[in-house]
Amino acid sequence: MQPDLSVVVPGPLAPEDEADLAAVTRPEHIGVASTRRIADASVAEALDRGRSAAEVRGIFTRLSLTGIPQPLDYLLDALAERVGSIVVAEHTGDEGRTSITVSRLDLADTLLVDRALQHLQLHRRSPTGTRLFSRLRSEHVAAALADARYHASGASADRAPAPPASPSDAAPGAPGPSDPDALPAPLGALVERVYLAARSEPGSADFTRRLELAIRDRSPVLVTAEARGQRHTFTLLPVSVNGGRLRATDQSAGVERTLPVSVITAVESV
């Protein structure tokens, strides 16, 4: 483990060690000798998935031949304090589709004025509130916070319906604002399909793991990617996963393709 937070893996590891290392780092170069990167996001994701700060530190201590470098020590201490300070959840009220619960008022104020987050159109109910709202989906909000170097944890969806503006707005039998019956049947069916699809997709970490295994075994995979409403499936021989992008050879077309991991919706063995 290097002071620049890179990890050099000179050869194959035991399956348990490989799984632990993959849980707390990101791949940079995959091959016989691999290079991985320790990042705020990779360690924070491990903490979000239930690993304690002591467990994460124990993984690095056990696997490192040279001990934990000082920058990594600082990173682990800082993340242990920050995890849980921002929680992003789905929301169904009039305020928006996403709520952001912040642990401190000064941090909420910072999020509201940060130019990197202006496109989220964050707002709150009261000037001293620590719960913010956005009309964008929770996945987009969480990604924007991560890009702006704010660590946000996920939470279960906030399913409490918004209270009606007056008793007359909640007449018996009247559909609420989130009731699918309030939409025409074709639109209601489309909303339901999109809702279920968004929650049935495996995470990008799962895709990355499958691609890493395909690179190691030099085996082709079926990769499905979706962008701008169009879906394409390729038979690819993965070469590397670096900087959130997959580089692979499309042998049937005789070209090399580069795909963002974020647009990949499925990775299957051939």
C-alpha positions in Angstrom: 0.0 0.0 0.0 1.5 3.3 -1.2 1.2 6.8 0.3 -0.7 7.9 -2.8 -3.4 5.4 -1.7 -2.7 2.9 -4.5 -2.5 -0.8 -3.8 -0.2 -3.0 -5.8 -1.3 -6.7 -5.9 1.7 -8.7 -7.3 -0.2 -11.9 -7.8 -3.4 -13.9 -7.0 -4.7 -13.6 -3.5 -6.7 -16.1 -1.4 -10.4 -15.8 -2.2 -11.2 -14.4 1.2 -8.5 -11.7 0.9 -9.5 -10.9 -2.7 -13.1 -10.4 -1.6 -12.1 -8.2 1.4 -9.8 -6.0 -0.8 -12.5 -5.6 -3.5 -14.9 -4.4 -0.8 -12.7 -1.5 0.2 -10.9 -0.5 -3.0 -11.6 0.3 -6.6 -9.8 -1.4 -9.6 -7.4 0.7 -11.7 -5.6 -2.0 -13.7 -6.5 -5.6 -13.8 -4.0 -8.2 -14.8 -1.5 -10.7 -13.5 -0.2 -7.9 -11.3 -3.1 -5.6 -10.5 -3.4 -2.1 -9.2 -6.3 -0.9 -7.1 -7.1 2.5 -5.6 -8.3 3.4 -2.0 -10.8 6.2 -2.3 -13.2 8.0 0.0 -16.1 6.4 -1.8 -14.7 2.8 -1.7 -14.1 2.9 2.0 -17.4 4.8 2.7 -19.3 2.1 0.8 -17.8 -0.6 2.9 -18.9 1.3 6.0 -22.4 1.8 4.6 -22.6 -2.0 4.0 -22.2 -2.6 7.7 -18.4 -3.0 8.1 -17.1 -1.1 11.1 -14.1 1.3 10.9 -12.1 -1.2 12.9 -12.9 -4.0 10.5 -11.9 -1.9 7.5 -8.6 -0.9 9.2 -8.0 -4.6 10.1 -8.3 -5.5 6.4 -5.7 -3.0 5.4 -3.4 -4.0 8.3 -3.7 -7.7 7.5 -3.1 -7.4 3.7 -0.4 -4.7 3.7 3.2 -5.8 3.7 4.4 -2.3 4.7 1.8 -1.3 7.2 -0.8 1.5 6.9 0.6 4.7 5.4 -0.2 7.9 7.1 -2.6 9.3 4.4 -4.7 6.2 4.7 -4.7 6.4 8.5 -6.0 10.0 8.2 -8.6 8.9 5.6 -10.0 6.1 7.9 -10.2 8.5 10.9 -12.0 11.2 8.9 -14.5 8.8 7.3 -15.3 7.2 10.6 -16.5 10.6 11.8 -18.3 11.6 8.6 -20.3 8.4 7.8 -23.9 9.0 8.6 -23.8 12.8 8.6 -25.8 13.0 5.3 -28.6 10.5 4.7 -30.3 10.4 1.3 -33.8 8.8 1.0 -36.7 8.6 -1.4 -39.5 11.0 -0.6 -43.1 11.1 -1.8 -44.3 14.5 -0.5 -44.9 17.7 -2.3 -41.3 18.9 -1.5 -39.7 16.6 -4.0 -38.7 13.0 -4.8 -35.7 13.0 -2.4 -35.0 14.0 1.1 -31.5 14.7 2.5 -31.2 14.5 6.3 -28.1 16.4 7.5 -26.7 16.0 11.0 -25.6 19.7 11.4 -27.1 23.0 10.5 -23.8 24.4 9.2 -23.4 21.4 6.9 -27.0 21.9 5.6 -26.2 25.6 4.9 -23.1 24.6 3.0 -25.0 22.1 0.8 -27.5 24.8 -0.1 -24.9 27.3 -1.3 -22.4 24.9 -2.9 -22.3 25.7 -6.7 -21.5 22.1 -7.5 -24.9 21.1 -6.2 -27.0 23.9 -7.8 -28.5 21.6 -10.3 -30.1 19.6 -7.5 -32.2 22.7 -6.6 -32.0 21.9 -2.9 -34.5 23.6 -0.6 -35.9 23.2 2.9 -39.1 23.9 4.8 -37.6 26.3 7.3 -34.5 28.5 7.5 -33.1 26.5 10.4 -34.1 23.1 9.1 -31.6 20.3 8.6 -33.7 18.3 6.2 -33.3 19.3 2.6 -35.3 18.2 -0.5 -34.7 17.8 -4.2 -37.0 17.1 -7.1 -34.4 14.7 -8.6 -34.3 11.0 -7.9 -32.3 9.8 -4.9 -29.8 8.0 -7.1 -29.0 11.3 -8.9 -28.7 13.2 -5.6 -26.4 10.7 -4.0 -24.2 10.6 -7.1 -24.0 14.4 -7.2 -23.1 14.6 -3.5 -20.3 12.0 -4.1 -19.0 13.9 -7.0 -18.8 17.0 -4.8 -17.0 15.0 -2.2 -19.8 14.8 0.3 -20.3 11.3 1.7 -24.0 10.4 1.7 -25.4 7.3 3.2 -28.6 5.6 1.8 -31.8 5.0 3.8 -35.0 3.2 3.2 -37.6 5.0 1.2 -39.7 7.5 2.9 -43.2 6.2 2.0 -45.3 8.5 4.2 -47.9 10.2 2.0 -48.0 13.9 1.9 -50.8 15.4 4.0 -53.7 17.0 2.1 -53.9 20.8 2.0 -57.4 20.7 3.4 -60.0 18.1 4.5 -61.9 18.6 1.2 -58.8 17.5 -0.7 -59.0 14.1 1.0 -62.5 13.0 0.2 -63.2 9.3 0.9 -62.3 7.2 -2.1 -60.4 10.0 -3.8 -57.0 9.0 -5.1 -54.0 10.6 -3.4 -51.2 12.3 -5.3 -49.1 9.1 -5.2 -52.0 6.7 -6.0 -51.4 4.9 -9.3 -55.1 5.0 -10.0 -54.8 8.8 -10.5 -53.0 8.2 -13.8 -54.5 6.8 -17.0 -53.9 3.1 -17.2 -51.1 3.2 -19.9 -49.2 5.8 -17.9 -49.7 3.9 -14.6 -48.4 0.7 -16.2 -45.3 2.6 -17.5 -44.5 4.2 -14.2 -44.8 0.8 -12.5 -42.4 -0.8 -15.0 -39.8 1.9 -14.6 -40.2 1.8 -10.8 -39.6 -2.0 -10.7 -36.8 -2.0 -13.2 -34.9 0.7 -11.2 -35.0 -1.5 -8.1 -34.3 -4.8 -9.7 -31.0 -3.7 -11.3 -27.9 -5.0 -9.5 -25.4 -2.3 -8.4 -22.5 -1.2 -10.5 -20.2 -2.8 -7.9 -21.6 -6.2 -8.9 -20.9 -5.4 -12.6 -17.4 -4.4 -11.8 -16.8 -7.6 -9.9 -18.0 -9.7 -12.7 -15.9 -7.8 -15.2 -12.8 -8.2 -13.0 -13.4 -12.0 -13.0 -13.8 -12.0 -16.8 -10.6 -10.1 -17.2 -8.7 -12.5 -14.9 -10.1 -15.6 -16.6 -9.9 -14.0 -20.1 -13.4 -15.0 -20.8 -16.0 -13.2 -22.9 -19.2 -11.8 -21.4 -22.5 -10.5 -22.6 -22.7 -6.8 -21.6 -26.0 -4.9 -21.9 -25.8 -1.1 -21.9 -28.6 1.5 -21.9 -28.4 5.2 -22.8 -30.9 7.7 -24.1 -33.7 5.1 -23.9 -31.8 2.7 -26.2 -30.5 -0.7 -25.1 -27.6 -2.6 -26.8 -26.1 -6.0 -26.0 -22.5 -6.8 -26.9 -20.4 -9.9 -26.6 -17.1 -8.5 -25.3 -13.7 -9.7 -24.1 -13.0 -7.3 -21.2 -9.5 -5.8 -21.2 -9.5 -3.4 -18.2 -11.8 -1.4 -15.9 -10.3 2.0 -15.2 -11.7 5.3 -14.0 -15.3 4.0 -14.1 -15.0 2.8 -17.8 -14.8 -0.6 -19.3 -12.4 -1.2 -22.2 -13.1 -4.4 -24.1 -12.7 -6.0 -27.4 -15.7 -6.7 -29.6 -14.4 -9.6 -31.6 -17.6 -10.0 -33.7 -17.3 -6.4 -34.9 -13.5 -6.3 -34.9 -13.3 -3.1 -32.8 -12.4 -2.0 -29.3 -15.2 -0.5 -27.3 -15.1 1.7 -24.2 -18.3 1.9 -22.1 -19.0 3.9 -18.9 -19.8 1.4 -16.1 -22.7 3.6 -15.2 -24.6 2.7 -18.4 -24.2 -1.0 -18.0 -27.4 -2.7 -16.9 -26.3 -6.4 -17.1 -23.2 -8.6 -17.3 -23.7 -12.2 -18.0 -21.4 -15.1 -18.8 -21.4 -16.4 -22.4 
